[in-house]
Amino acid sequence: MSGLTEEQKNILKALKNMKEPVGCKEIGEASNIPWRTVMTKLRGLKTSGYIESPVKGKYIITEKGKRVLV
């Protein structure tokens, strides 16, 4: 899966199941990862194009992010 860590994969999986943009706390709860860790990991995922932030502090998975989970 293109060199992603288990935490990054779990974050993407959690986001894939969300129906709308969500924040770090919700992602952390859905992925069983502390929200502070989620916040750090989101930065790299966003830079790599796996997620985007349509609203400040809220995140969604991109098509690229969905493809990496297949």
C-alpha positions, 0 to 999 in steps of 0.5 A: 500500500504505497509505503503508508504506515498502519496508522495512516492506513487506519486513518484513511479507512476511518475517513472512507467510512465517513459521510461528511468532513470530520475533525481529528477527534472523530477520526481518532475515535473511529480509528482508535488512534489518539487525536494528537497522533491523528493531527500529525499524520493528517499533515502528511496524508494531505501533502501526499494528496490522500485527503483534503480539507474542504473546511478548516479543521475537517477532512475527507478522503480523496479518490487517490486515498480510496485507491490506495486502500484497494 
